[in-house]
Structure formats: C-alpha cells, structure tokens
Amino acid sequence: MNRNSLRNNPELLEQFFQWICEERKRRLFTHTTMGVVDLLDSPAKVKKRQTTTAKRIARLANDPHRKELEEKITKTFPELAEI
C-alpha cells in the first residue's frame, strides 16, 4: 500500500491501521515498545531488542530484593493483593 493509494482512497486507512496494529503485536512479544522504530527497524533488529528486554524483565522478576519488597507491600496493604 503506497502513499498515493492512501491519499486517493481514505477508506484504506482503516486497513492500513489494522496492519500496523497486527505488525506491532507480532513484533513486540515483551509488550514493551521503543516507539515508531519498532515498525521502522528490521524485524531482526526488533527481535534482538525484544530478546534483550525479555532477559532484563526475567532478571527483575527473579530479583530477591524485589520479592522482599512485594511481600512487605502485601503485608502493609493486603487489599492490593487482589489487584
């Protein structure tokens, strides 16, 4: 779909927007974004960045200090456990 097609037929914008959403969903498996570069960079570059991010998220999830803090928060604010 090129720029002139979109200019000449605005109804294509919805289809184009759907493609953008699907492509972002396919590329962003960590559900984090770097903005528009997630669509402009090559899929390989985005995958590398997402893989690095996934590793960082995993390290944070397993951090003992974070777990201690979450336990303290749960004890202090038990009503937050349901959120």
PDB file with SEQRES, HELIX, SHEET and CRYST1 records, atoms N, CA, C and O in Angstrom:
SEQRES   1 A   83  MET ASN ARG ASN SER LEU ARG ASN ASN PRO GLU LEU LEU          
SEQRES   2 A   83  GLU GLN PHE PHE GLN TRP ILE CYS GLU GLU ARG LYS ARG          
SEQRES   3 A   83  ARG LEU PHE THR HIS THR THR MET GLY VAL VAL ASP LEU          
SEQRES   4 A   83  LEU ASP SER PRO ALA LYS VAL LYS LYS ARG GLN THR THR          
SEQRES   5 A   83  THR ALA LYS ARG ILE ALA ARG LEU ALA ASN ASP PRO HIS          
SEQRES   6 A   83  ARG LYS GLU LEU GLU GLU LYS ILE THR LYS THR PHE PRO          
SEQRES   7 A   83  GLU LEU ALA GLU ILE                                          
HELIX    1 AA1 ARG A    3  ASN A    8  1                                   6    
HELIX    2 AA2 LEU A   12  ARG A   27  1                                  16    
HELIX    3 AA3 VAL A   37  LEU A   40  1                                   4    
HELIX    4 AA4 PRO A   43  ALA A   61  1                                  19    
HELIX    5 AA5 PRO A   64  THR A   76  1                                  13    
HELIX    6 AA6 PRO A   78  GLU A   82  5                                   5    
CRYST1    1.000    1.000    1.000  90.00  90.00  90.00 P 1           1          
ATOM      1  N   MET A   1       0.860  -1.163   0.000  1.00  0.00           N  
ATOM      2  CA  MET A   1       0.000   0.000   0.000  1.00  0.00           C  
ATOM      3  C   MET A   1       0.909   1.229   0.000  1.00  0.00           C  
ATOM      4  O   MET A   1       1.719   1.410   0.910  1.00  0.00           O  
ATOM      5  N   ASN A   2       0.773   2.057  -1.007  1.00  0.00           N  
ATOM      6  CA  ASN A   2       1.644   3.228  -1.065  1.00  0.00           C  
ATOM      7  C   ASN A   2       0.899   4.495  -0.634  1.00  0.00           C  
ATOM      8  O   ASN A   2      -0.316   4.487  -0.433  1.00  0.00           O  
ATOM      9  N   ARG A   3       1.650   5.559  -0.500  1.00  0.00           N  
ATOM     10  CA  ARG A   3       1.120   6.819  -0.006  1.00  0.00           C  
ATOM     11  C   ARG A   3       0.000   7.366  -0.896  1.00  0.00           C  
ATOM     12  O   ARG A   3      -1.018   7.846  -0.398  1.00  0.00           O  
ATOM     13  N   ASN A   4       0.197   7.289  -2.213  1.00  0.00           N  
ATOM     14  CA  ASN A   4      -0.826   7.807  -3.132  1.00  0.00           C  
ATOM     15  C   ASN A   4      -2.128   7.025  -3.019  1.00  0.00           C  
ATOM     16  O   ASN A   4      -3.213   7.599  -3.118  1.00  0.00           O  
ATOM     17  N   SER A   5      -2.023   5.726  -2.813  1.00  0.00           N  
ATOM     18  CA  SER A   5      -3.237   4.916  -2.640  1.00  0.00           C  
ATOM     19  C   SER A   5      -4.025   5.392  -1.428  1.00  0.00           C  
ATOM     20  O   SER A   5      -5.251   5.495  -1.469  1.00  0.00           O  
ATOM     21  N   LEU A   6      -3.305   5.681  -0.353  1.00  0.00           N  
ATOM     22  CA  LEU A   6      -3.972   6.170   0.859  1.00  0.00           C  
ATOM     23  C   LEU A   6      -4.592   7.545   0.635  1.00  0.00           C  
ATOM     24  O   LEU A   6      -5.688   7.825   1.122  1.00  0.00           O  
ATOM     25  N   ARG A   7      -3.893   8.396  -0.099  1.00  0.00           N  
ATOM     26  CA  ARG A   7      -4.445   9.728  -0.392  1.00  0.00           C  
ATOM     27  C   ARG A   7      -5.684   9.640  -1.270  1.00  0.00           C  
ATOM     28  O   ARG A   7      -6.659  10.360  -1.054  1.00  0.00           O  
ATOM     29  N   ASN A   8      -5.643   8.765  -2.248  1.00  0.00           N  
ATOM     30  CA  ASN A   8      -6.749   8.660  -3.189  1.00  0.00           C  
ATOM     31  C   ASN A   8      -7.939   7.889  -2.644  1.00  0.00           C  
ATOM     32  O   ASN A   8      -9.065   8.068  -3.108  1.00  0.00           O  
ATOM     33  N   ASN A   9      -7.693   7.042  -1.673  1.00  0.00           N  
ATOM     34  CA  ASN A   9      -8.779   6.240  -1.118  1.00  0.00           C  
ATOM     35  C   ASN A   9      -8.640   6.180   0.408  1.00  0.00           C  
ATOM     36  O   ASN A   9      -8.021   5.257   0.937  1.00  0.00           O  
ATOM     37  N   PRO A  10      -9.206   7.151   1.106  1.00  0.00           N  
ATOM     38  CA  PRO A  10      -9.082   7.210   2.568  1.00  0.00           C  
ATOM     39  C   PRO A  10      -9.646   5.981   3.283  1.00  0.00           C  
ATOM     40  O   PRO A  10      -9.301   5.719   4.436  1.00  0.00           O  
ATOM     41  N   GLU A  11     -10.512   5.228   2.603  1.00  0.00           N  
ATOM     42  CA  GLU A  11     -11.065   4.022   3.226  1.00  0.00           C  
ATOM     43  C   GLU A  11      -9.974   2.986   3.502  1.00  0.00           C  
ATOM     44  O   GLU A  11     -10.153   2.096   4.333  1.00  0.00           O  
ATOM     45  N   LEU A  12      -8.849   3.105   2.805  1.00  0.00           N  
ATOM     46  CA  LEU A  12      -7.741   2.180   3.032  1.00  0.00           C  
ATOM     47  C   LEU A  12      -7.033   2.439   4.357  1.00  0.00           C  
ATOM     48  O   LEU A  12      -6.277   1.591   4.830  1.00  0.00           O  
ATOM     49  N   LEU A  13      -7.269   3.604   4.959  1.00  0.00           N  
ATOM     50  CA  LEU A  13      -6.596   3.933   6.226  1.00  0.00           C  
ATOM     51  C   LEU A  13      -6.930   2.935   7.324  1.00  0.00           C  
ATOM     52  O   LEU A  13      -6.065   2.567   8.119  1.00  0.00           O  
ATOM     53  N   GLU A  14      -8.167   2.503   7.365  1.00  0.00           N  
ATOM     54  CA  GLU A  14      -8.551   1.542   8.399  1.00  0.00           C  
ATOM     55  C   GLU A  14      -7.782   0.229   8.218  1.00  0.00           C  
ATOM     56  O   GLU A  14      -7.285  -0.345   9.186  1.00  0.00           O  
ATOM     57  N   GLN A  15      -7.691  -0.231   6.987  1.00  0.00           N  
ATOM     58  CA  GLN A  15      -6.940  -1.455   6.696  1.00  0.00           C  
ATOM     59  C   GLN A  15      -5.455  -1.276   7.030  1.00  0.00           C  
ATOM     60  O   GLN A  15      -4.825  -2.178   7.582  1.00  0.00           O  
ATOM     61  N   PHE A  16      -4.912  -0.123   6.696  1.00  0.00           N  
ATOM     62  CA  PHE A  16      -3.516   0.171   6.990  1.00  0.00           C  
ATOM     63  C   PHE A  16      -3.276   0.208   8.502  1.00  0.00           C  
ATOM     64  O   PHE A  16      -2.284  -0.333   8.991  1.00  0.00           O  
ATOM     65  N   PHE A  17      -4.181   0.844   9.233  1.00  0.00           N  
ATOM     66  CA  PHE A  17      -4.070   0.916  10.685  1.00  0.00           C  
ATOM     67  C   PHE A  17      -4.128  -0.484  11.296  1.00  0.00           C  
ATOM     68  O   PHE A  17      -3.369  -0.787  12.217  1.00  0.00           O  
ATOM     69  N   GLN A  18      -5.011  -1.332  10.800  1.00  0.00           N  
ATOM     70  CA  GLN A  18      -5.105  -2.712  11.291  1.00  0.00           C  
ATOM     71  C   GLN A  18      -3.795  -3.463  11.056  1.00  0.00           C  
ATOM     72  O   GLN A  18      -3.344  -4.228  11.909  1.00  0.00           O  
ATOM     73  N   TRP A  19      -3.194  -3.236   9.893  1.00  0.00           N  
ATOM     74  CA  TRP A  19      -1.913  -3.882   9.600  1.00  0.00           C  
ATOM     75  C   TRP A  19      -0.845  -3.424  10.595  1.00  0.00           C  
ATOM     76  O   TRP A  19      -0.074  -4.239  11.101  1.00  0.00           O  
ATOM     77  N   ILE A  20      -0.804  -2.119  10.872  1.00  0.00           N  
ATOM     78  CA  ILE A  20       0.162  -1.582  11.835  1.00  0.00           C  
ATOM     79  C   ILE A  20      -0.027  -2.245  13.199  1.00  0.00           C  
ATOM     80  O   ILE A  20       0.945  -2.669  13.825  1.00  0.00           O  
ATOM     81  N   CYS A  21      -1.265  -2.334  13.657  1.00  0.00           N  
ATOM     82  CA  CYS A  21      -1.541  -2.949  14.964  1.00  0.00           C  
ATOM     83  C   CYS A  21      -1.122  -4.416  14.996  1.00  0.00           C  
ATOM     84  O   CYS A  21      -0.525  -4.873  15.971  1.00  0.00           O  
ATOM     85  N   GLU A  22      -1.428  -5.143  13.947  1.00  0.00           N  
ATOM     86  CA  GLU A  22      -1.057  -6.559  13.895  1.00  0.00           C  
ATOM     87  C   GLU A  22       0.456  -6.742  13.841  1.00  0.00           C  
ATOM     88  O   GLU A  22       1.001  -7.640  14.482  1.00  0.00           O  
ATOM     89  N   GLU A  23       1.119  -5.902  13.089  1.00  0.00           N  
ATOM     90  CA  GLU A  23       2.575  -5.994  12.973  1.00  0.00           C  
ATOM     91  C   GLU A  23       3.253  -5.677  14.310  1.00  0.00           C  
ATOM     92  O   GLU A  23       4.200  -6.356  14.705  1.00  0.00           O  
ATOM     93  N   ARG A  24       2.771  -4.656  14.995  1.00  0.00           N  
ATOM     94  CA  ARG A  24       3.335  -4.324  16.313  1.00  0.00           C  
ATOM     95  C   ARG A  24       3.107  -5.472  17.294  1.00  0.00           C  
ATOM     96  O   ARG A  24       4.003  -5.826  18.061  1.00  0.00           O  
ATOM     97  N   LYS A  25       1.906  -6.054  17.268  1.00  0.00           N  
ATOM     98  CA  LYS A  25       1.594  -7.154  18.169  1.00  0.00           C  
ATOM     99  C   LYS A  25       2.510  -8.352  17.880  1.00  0.00           C  
ATOM    100  O   LYS A  25       2.961  -9.030  18.803  1.00  0.00           O  
ATOM    101  N   ARG A  26       2.778  -8.604  16.607  1.00  0.00           N  
ATOM    102  CA  ARG A  26       3.629  -9.716  16.217  1.00  0.00           C  
ATOM    103  C   ARG A  26       5.079  -9.491  16.648  1.00  0.00           C  
ATOM    104  O   ARG A  26       5.753 -10.424  17.085  1.00  0.00           O  
ATOM    105  N   ARG A  27       5.552  -8.261  16.524  1.00  0.00           N  
ATOM    106  CA  ARG A  27       6.952  -7.957  16.828  1.00  0.00           C  
ATOM    107  C   ARG A  27       7.232  -7.775  18.314  1.00  0.00           C  
ATOM    108  O   ARG A  27       8.336  -8.074  18.768  1.00  0.00           O  
ATOM    109  N   LEU A  28       6.267  -7.295  19.075  1.00  0.00           N  
ATOM    110  CA  LEU A  28       6.512  -6.901  20.470  1.00  0.00           C  
ATOM    111  C   LEU A  28       6.060  -7.985  21.441  1.00  0.00           C  
ATOM    112  O   LEU A  28       5.023  -7.847  22.090  1.00  0.00           O  
ATOM    113  N   PHE A  29       6.834  -9.060  21.543  1.00  0.00           N  
ATOM    114  CA  PHE A  29       6.440 -10.168  22.405  1.00  0.00           C  
ATOM    115  C   PHE A  29       6.668  -9.885  23.880  1.00  0.00           C  
ATOM    116  O   PHE A  29       6.176 -10.641  24.718  1.00  0.00           O  
ATOM    117  N   THR A  30       7.397  -8.823  24.239  1.00  0.00           N  
ATOM    118  CA  THR A  30       7.556  -8.462  25.657  1.00  0.00           C  
ATOM    119  C   THR A  30       6.525  -7.417  26.083  1.00  0.00           C  
ATOM    120  O   THR A  30       6.468  -7.038  27.253  1.00  0.00           O  
ATOM    121  N   HIS A  31       5.724  -6.959  25.146  1.00  0.00           N  
ATOM    122  CA  HIS A  31       4.708  -5.922  25.391  1.00  0.00           C  
ATOM    123  C   HIS A  31       5.327  -4.596  25.831  1.00  0.00           C  
ATOM    124  O   HIS A  31       4.686  -3.795  26.511  1.00  0.00           O  
ATOM    125  N   THR A  32       6.587  -4.374  25.434  1.00  0.00           N  
ATOM    126  CA  THR A  32       7.237  -3.086  25.654  1.00  0.00           C  
ATOM    127  C   THR A  32       7.553  -2.497  24.283  1.00  0.00           C  
ATOM    128  O   THR A  32       7.683  -3.231  23.304  1.00  0.00           O  
ATOM    129  N   THR A  33       7.673  -1.200  24.214  1.00  0.00           N  
ATOM    130  CA  THR A  33       7.884  -0.562  22.917  1.00  0.00           C  
ATOM    131  C   THR A  33       8.979   0.482  22.986  1.00  0.00           C  
ATOM    132  O   THR A  33       9.239   1.077  24.032  1.00  0.00           O  
ATOM    133  N   MET A  34       9.606   0.686  21.854  1.00  0.00           N  
ATOM    134  CA  MET A  34      10.576   1.765  21.688  1.00  0.00           C  
ATOM    135  C   MET A  34       9.978   2.840  20.776  1.00  0.00           C  
ATOM    136  O   MET A  34      10.683   3.734  20.309  1.00  0.00           O  
ATOM    137  N   GLY A  35       8.691   2.739  20.535  1.00  0.00           N  
ATOM    138  CA  GLY A  35       8.015   3.726  19.697  1.00  0.00           C  
ATOM    139  C   GLY A  35       7.985   3.304  18.240  1.00  0.00           C  
ATOM    140  O   GLY A  35       7.926   2.116  17.924  1.00  0.00           O  
ATOM    141  N   VAL A  36       8.026   4.276  17.373  1.00  0.00           N  
ATOM    142  CA  VAL A  36       7.863   4.040  15.942  1.00  0.00           C  
ATOM    143  C   VAL A  36       8.982   3.179  15.360  1.00  0.00           C  
ATOM    144  O   VAL A  36       8.782   2.532  14.332  1.00  0.00           O  
ATOM    145  N   VAL A  37      10.151   3.156  15.994  1.00  0.00           N  
ATOM    146  CA  VAL A  37      11.250   2.344  15.465  1.00  0.00           C  
ATOM    147  C   VAL A  37      10.906   0.858  15.480  1.00  0.00           C  
ATOM    148  O   VAL A  37      11.511   0.077  14.745  1.00  0.00           O  
ATOM    149  N   ASP A  38       9.941   0.458  16.309  1.00  0.00           N  
ATOM    150  CA  ASP A  38       9.516  -0.941  16.313  1.00  0.00           C  
ATOM    151  C   ASP A  38       8.929  -1.347  14.968  1.00  0.00           C  
ATOM    152  O   ASP A  38       8.936  -2.528  14.621  1.00  0.00           O  
ATOM    153  N   LEU A  39       8.427  -0.392  14.216  1.00  0.00           N  
ATOM    154  CA  LEU A  39       7.894  -0.666  12.880  1.00  0.00           C  
ATOM    155  C   LEU A  39       8.894  -0.319  11.785  1.00  0.00           C  
ATOM    156  O   LEU A  39       8.874  -0.924  10.713  1.00  0.00           O  
ATOM    157  N   LEU A  40       9.759   0.640  12.043  1.00  0.00           N  
ATOM    158  CA  LEU A  40      10.691   1.087  11.005  1.00  0.00           C  
ATOM    159  C   LEU A  40      11.950   0.235  10.931  1.00  0.00           C  
ATOM    160  O   LEU A  40      12.509   0.052   9.850  1.00  0.00           O  
ATOM    161  N   ASP A  41      12.403  -0.290  12.071  1.00  0.00           N  
ATOM    162  CA  ASP A  41      13.590  -1.138  12.071  1.00  0.00           C  
ATOM    163  C   ASP A  41      13.252  -2.505  11.482  1.00  0.00           C  
ATOM    164  O   ASP A  41      12.087  -2.892  11.395  1.00  0.00           O  
ATOM    165  N   SER A  42      14.282  -3.216  11.085  1.00  0.00           N  
ATOM    166  CA  SER A  42      14.070  -4.557  10.533  1.00  0.00           C  
ATOM    167  C   SER A  42      13.508  -5.476  11.621  1.00  0.00           C  
ATOM    168  O   SER A  42      13.775  -5.273  12.805  1.00  0.00           O  
ATOM    169  N   PRO A  43      12.733  -6.479  11.222  1.00  0.00           N  
ATOM    170  CA  PRO A  43      12.219  -7.432  12.215  1.00  0.00           C  
ATOM    171  C   PRO A  43      13.331  -8.084  13.038  1.00  0.00           C  
ATOM    172  O   PRO A  43      13.147  -8.353  14.224  1.00  0.00           O  
ATOM    173  N   ALA A  44      14.484  -8.338  12.414  1.00  0.00           N  
ATOM    174  CA  ALA A  44      15.598  -8.951  13.148  1.00  0.00           C  
ATOM    175  C   ALA A  44      16.111  -8.029  14.248  1.00  0.00           C  
ATOM    176  O   ALA A  44      16.406  -8.483  15.354  1.00  0.00           O  
ATOM    177  N   LYS A  45      16.215  -6.748  13.952  1.00  0.00           N  
ATOM    178  CA  LYS A  45      16.699  -5.778  14.942  1.00  0.00           C  
ATOM    179  C   LYS A  45      15.702  -5.648  16.094  1.00  0.00           C  
ATOM    180  O   LYS A  45      16.094  -5.582  17.259  1.00  0.00           O  
ATOM    181  N   VAL A  46      14.421  -5.611  15.761  1.00  0.00           N  
ATOM    182  CA  VAL A  46      13.385  -5.514  16.799  1.00  0.00           C  
ATOM    183  C   VAL A  46      13.391  -6.773  17.664  1.00  0.00           C  
ATOM    184  O   VAL A  46      13.261  -6.692  18.886  1.00  0.00           O  
ATOM    185  N   LYS A  47      13.543  -7.932  17.032  1.00  0.00           N  
ATOM    186  CA  LYS A  47      13.579  -9.188  17.790  1.00  0.00           C  
ATOM    187  C   LYS A  47      14.763  -9.202  18.751  1.00  0.00           C  
ATOM    188  O   LYS A  47      14.622  -9.637  19.894  1.00  0.00           O  
ATOM    189  N   LYS A  48      15.910  -8.740  18.311  1.00  0.00           N  
ATOM    190  CA  LYS A  48      17.094  -8.684  19.181  1.00  0.00           C  
ATOM    191  C   LYS A  48      16.825  -7.780  20.384  1.00  0.00           C  
ATOM    192  O   LYS A  48      17.146  -8.129  21.520  1.00  0.00           O  
ATOM    193  N   ARG A  49      16.234  -6.618  20.120  1.00  0.00           N  
ATOM    194  CA  ARG A  49      15.929  -5.677  21.196  1.00  0.00           C  
ATOM    195  C   ARG A  49      14.895  -6.281  22.156  1.00  0.00           C  
ATOM    196  O   ARG A  49      15.013  -6.126  23.372  1.00  0.00           O  
ATOM    197  N   GLN A  50      13.892  -6.962  21.616  1.00  0.00           N  
ATOM    198  CA  GLN A  50      12.861  -7.578  22.443  1.00  0.00           C  
ATOM    199  C   GLN A  50      13.438  -8.729  23.277  1.00  0.00           C  
ATOM    200  O   GLN A  50      13.043  -8.925  24.426  1.00  0.00           O  
ATOM    201  N   THR A  51      14.363  -9.478  22.700  1.00  0.00           N  
ATOM    202  CA  THR A  51      15.001 -10.577  23.429  1.00  0.00           C  
ATOM    203  C   THR A  51      15.810 -10.039  24.606  1.00  0.00           C  
ATOM    204  O   THR A  51      15.764 -10.591  25.706  1.00  0.00           O  
ATOM    205  N   THR A  52      16.544  -8.969  24.368  1.00  0.00           N  
ATOM    206  CA  THR A  52      17.314  -8.326  25.441  1.00  0.00           C  
ATOM    207  C   THR A  52      16.373  -7.829  26.533  1.00  0.00           C  
ATOM    208  O   THR A  52      16.652  -8.006  27.719  1.00  0.00           O  
ATOM    209  N   THR A  53      15.275  -7.218  26.146  1.00  0.00           N  
ATOM    210  CA  THR A  53      14.294  -6.721  27.111  1.00  0.00           C  
ATOM    211  C   THR A  53      13.688  -7.870  27.904  1.00  0.00           C  
ATOM    212  O   THR A  53      13.510  -7.753  29.117  1.00  0.00           O  
ATOM    213  N   ALA A  54      13.370  -8.974  27.244  1.00  0.00           N  
ATOM    214  CA  ALA A  54      12.794 -10.140  27.930  1.00  0.00           C  
ATOM    215  C   ALA A  54      13.750 -10.668  28.993  1.00  0.00           C  
ATOM    216  O   ALA A  54      13.319 -11.048  30.081  1.00  0.00           O  
ATOM    217  N   LYS A  55      15.046 -10.693  28.683  1.00  0.00           N  
ATOM    218  CA  LYS A  55      16.049 -11.152  29.656  1.00  0.00           C  
ATOM    219  C   LYS A  55      16.093 -10.217  30.861  1.00  0.00           C  
ATOM    220  O   LYS A  55      16.193 -10.669  32.002  1.00  0.00           O  
ATOM    221  N   ARG A  56      16.019  -8.918  30.603  1.00  0.00           N  
ATOM    222  CA  ARG A  56      16.032  -7.948  31.713  1.00  0.00           C  
ATOM    223  C   ARG A  56      14.790  -8.107  32.590  1.00  0.00           C  
ATOM    224  O   ARG A  56      14.875  -8.058  33.817  1.00  0.00           O  
ATOM    225  N   ILE A  57      13.648  -8.295  31.955  1.00  0.00           N  
ATOM    226  CA  ILE A  57      12.401  -8.479  32.712  1.00  0.00           C  
ATOM    227  C   ILE A  57      12.497  -9.732  33.573  1.00  0.00           C  
ATOM    228  O   ILE A  57      12.076  -9.724  34.730  1.00  0.00           O  
ATOM    229  N   ALA A  58      13.053 -10.812  33.015  1.00  0.00           N  
ATOM    230  CA  ALA A  58      13.201 -12.064  33.773  1.00  0.00           C  
ATOM    231  C   ALA A  58      14.123 -11.876  34.967  1.00  0.00           C  
ATOM    232  O   ALA A  58      13.853 -12.387  36.054  1.00  0.00           O  
ATOM    233  N   ARG A  59      15.216 -11.140  34.763  1.00  0.00           N  
ATOM    234  CA  ARG A  59      16.139 -10.876  35.888  1.00  0.00           C  
ATOM    235  C   ARG A  59      15.430 -10.090  36.982  1.00  0.00           C  
ATOM    236  O   ARG A  59      15.587 -10.394  38.165  1.00  0.00           O  
ATOM    237  N   LEU A  60      14.660  -9.096  36.603  1.00  0.00           N  
ATOM    238  CA  LEU A  60      13.935  -8.296  37.601  1.00  0.00           C  
ATOM    239  C   LEU A  60      12.891  -9.135  38.327  1.00  0.00           C  
ATOM    240  O   LEU A  60      12.704  -8.995  39.536  1.00  0.00           O  
ATOM    241  N   ALA A  61      12.217  -9.999  37.592  1.00  0.00           N  
ATOM    242  CA  ALA A  61      11.180 -10.831  38.204  1.00  0.00           C  
ATOM    243  C   ALA A  61      11.772 -11.784  39.240  1.00  0.00           C  
ATOM    244  O   ALA A  61      11.096 -12.149  40.201  1.00  0.00           O  
ATOM    245  N   ASN A  62      13.014 -12.182  39.053  1.00  0.00           N  
ATOM    246  CA  ASN A  62      13.658 -13.119  39.974  1.00  0.00           C  
ATOM    247  C   ASN A  62      14.558 -12.442  40.997  1.00  0.00           C  
ATOM    248  O   ASN A  62      15.244 -13.123  41.759  1.00  0.00           O  
ATOM    249  N   ASP A  63      14.567 -11.136  41.028  1.00  0.00           N  
ATOM    250  CA  ASP A  63      15.404 -10.391  41.969  1.00  0.00           C  
ATOM    251  C   ASP A  63      14.870 -10.578  43.393  1.00  0.00           C  
ATOM    252  O   ASP A  63      13.717 -10.239  43.660  1.00  0.00           O  
ATOM    253  N   PRO A  64      15.693 -11.114  44.317  1.00  0.00           N  
ATOM    254  CA  PRO A  64      15.226 -11.346  45.693  1.00  0.00           C  
ATOM    255  C   PRO A  64      14.796 -10.062  46.406  1.00  0.00           C  
ATOM    256  O   PRO A  64      13.864 -10.088  47.209  1.00  0.00           O  
ATOM    257  N   HIS A  65      15.457  -8.951  46.125  1.00  0.00           N  
ATOM    258  CA  HIS A  65      15.077  -7.689  46.766  1.00  0.00           C  
ATOM    259  C   HIS A  65      13.685  -7.249  46.327  1.00  0.00           C  
ATOM    260  O   HIS A  65      12.915  -6.707  47.120  1.00  0.00           O  
ATOM    261  N   ARG A  66      13.374  -7.483  45.072  1.00  0.00           N  
ATOM    262  CA  ARG A  66      12.037  -7.124  44.567  1.00  0.00           C  
ATOM    263  C   ARG A  66      10.979  -7.990  45.242  1.00  0.00           C  
ATOM    264  O   ARG A  66       9.913  -7.503  45.619  1.00  0.00           O  
ATOM    265  N   LYS A  67      11.283  -9.276  45.389  1.00  0.00           N  
ATOM    266  CA  LYS A  67      10.329 -10.177  46.040  1.00  0.00           C  
ATOM    267  C   LYS A  67      10.095  -9.759  47.492  1.00  0.00           C  
ATOM    268  O   LYS A  67       8.965  -9.792  47.980  1.00  0.00           O  
ATOM    269  N   GLU A  68      11.165  -9.367  48.176  1.00  0.00           N  
ATOM    270  CA  GLU A  68      11.034  -8.895  49.568  1.00  0.00           C  
ATOM    271  C   GLU A  68      10.152  -7.660  49.626  1.00  0.00           C  
ATOM    272  O   GLU A  68       9.276  -7.551  50.484  1.00  0.00           O  
ATOM    273  N   LEU A  69      10.387  -6.726  48.705  1.00  0.00           N  
ATOM    274  CA  LEU A  69       9.587  -5.505  48.669  1.00  0.00           C  
ATOM    275  C   LEU A  69       8.115  -5.819  48.396  1.00  0.00           C  
ATOM    276  O   LEU A  69       7.231  -5.232  49.018  1.00  0.00           O  
ATOM    277  N   GLU A  70       7.853  -6.730  47.481  1.00  0.00           N  
ATOM    278  CA  GLU A  70       6.467  -7.099  47.184  1.00  0.00           C  
ATOM    279  C   GLU A  70       5.797  -7.737  48.388  1.00  0.00           C  
ATOM    280  O   GLU A  70       4.612  -7.506  48.630  1.00  0.00           O  
ATOM    281  N   GLU A  71       6.540  -8.541  49.152  1.00  0.00           N  
ATOM    282  CA  GLU A  71       5.995  -9.154  50.361  1.00  0.00           C  
ATOM    283  C   GLU A  71       5.652  -8.086  51.398  1.00  0.00           C  
ATOM    284  O   GLU A  71       4.598  -8.145  52.031  1.00  0.00           O  
ATOM    285  N   LYS A  72       6.549  -7.108  51.568  1.00  0.00           N  
ATOM    286  CA  LYS A  72       6.290  -6.022  52.518  1.00  0.00           C  
ATOM    287  C   LYS A  72       5.064  -5.218  52.100  1.00  0.00           C  
ATOM    288  O   LYS A  72       4.238  -4.855  52.938  1.00  0.00           O  
ATOM    289  N   ILE A  73       4.950  -4.945  50.818  1.00  0.00           N  
ATOM    290  CA  ILE A  73       3.800  -4.180  50.326  1.00  0.00           C  
ATOM    291  C   ILE A  73       2.510  -4.968  50.568  1.00  0.00           C  
ATOM    292  O   ILE A  73       1.501  -4.402  50.987  1.00  0.00           O  
ATOM    293  N   THR A  74       2.549  -6.269  50.305  1.00  0.00           N  
ATOM    294  CA  THR A  74       1.364  -7.109  50.503  1.00  0.00           C  
ATOM    295  C   THR A  74       0.950  -7.141  51.974  1.00  0.00           C  
ATOM    296  O   THR A  74      -0.240  -7.108  52.285  1.00  0.00           O  
ATOM    297  N   LYS A  75       1.929  -7.205  52.879  1.00  0.00           N  
ATOM    298  CA  LYS A  75       1.622  -7.215  54.310  1.00  0.00           C  
ATOM    299  C   LYS A  75       1.073  -5.865  54.757  1.00  0.00           C  
ATOM    300  O   LYS A  75       0.152  -5.804  55.572  1.00  0.00           O  
ATOM    301  N   THR A  76       1.634  -4.787  54.227  1.00  0.00           N  
ATOM    302  CA  THR A  76       1.208  -3.442  54.620  1.00  0.00           C  
ATOM    303  C   THR A  76      -0.146  -3.079  54.006  1.00  0.00           C  
ATOM    304  O   THR A  76      -0.978  -2.438  54.649  1.00  0.00           O  
ATOM    305  N   PHE A  77      -0.354  -3.495  52.757  1.00  0.00           N  
ATOM    306  CA  PHE A  77      -1.594  -3.165  52.038  1.00  0.00           C  
ATOM    307  C   PHE A  77      -2.226  -4.443  51.496  1.00  0.00           C  
ATOM    308  O   PHE A  77      -2.155  -4.697  50.293  1.00  0.00           O  
ATOM    309  N   PRO A  78      -2.841  -5.251  52.354  1.00  0.00           N  
ATOM    310  CA  PRO A  78      -3.395  -6.535  51.899  1.00  0.00           C  
ATOM    311  C   PRO A  78      -4.479  -6.387  50.821  1.00  0.00           C  
ATOM    312  O   PRO A  78      -4.705  -7.303  50.030  1.00  0.00           O  
ATOM    313  N   GLU A  79      -5.133  -5.246  50.797  1.00  0.00           N  
ATOM    314  CA  GLU A  79      -6.196  -5.046  49.791  1.00  0.00           C  
ATOM    315  C   GLU A  79      -5.626  -4.974  48.369  1.00  0.00           C  
ATOM    316  O   GLU A  79      -6.363  -5.132  47.397  1.00  0.00           O  
ATOM    317  N   LEU A  80      -4.317  -4.736  48.249  1.00  0.00           N  
ATOM    318  CA  LEU A  80      -3.683  -4.671  46.919  1.00  0.00           C  
ATOM    319  C   LEU A  80      -3.431  -6.068  46.349  1.00  0.00           C  
ATOM    320  O   LEU A  80      -3.152  -6.206  45.158  1.00  0.00           O  
ATOM    321  N   ALA A  81      -3.524  -7.085  47.171  1.00  0.00           N  
ATOM    322  CA  ALA A  81      -3.255  -8.455  46.709  1.00  0.00           C  
ATOM    323  C   ALA A  81      -4.259  -8.886  45.643  1.00  0.00           C  
ATOM    324  O   ALA A  81      -3.953  -9.734  44.805  1.00  0.00           O  
ATOM    325  N   GLU A  82      -5.440  -8.310  45.674  1.00  0.00           N  
ATOM    326  CA  GLU A  82      -6.480  -8.679  44.700  1.00  0.00           C  
ATOM    327  C   GLU A  82      -6.331  -7.972  43.363  1.00  0.00           C  
ATOM    328  O   GLU A  82      -7.031  -8.301  42.406  1.00  0.00           O  
ATOM    329  N   ILE A  83      -5.430  -7.010  43.290  1.00  0.00           N  
ATOM    330  CA  ILE A  83      -5.265  -6.234  42.049  1.00  0.00           C  
ATOM    331  C   ILE A  83      -4.336  -6.950  41.100  1.00  0.00           C  
ATOM    332  O   ILE A  83      -4.073  -6.456  40.003  1.00  0.00           O  
TER     333      ILE A  83                                                      
END                                                                             
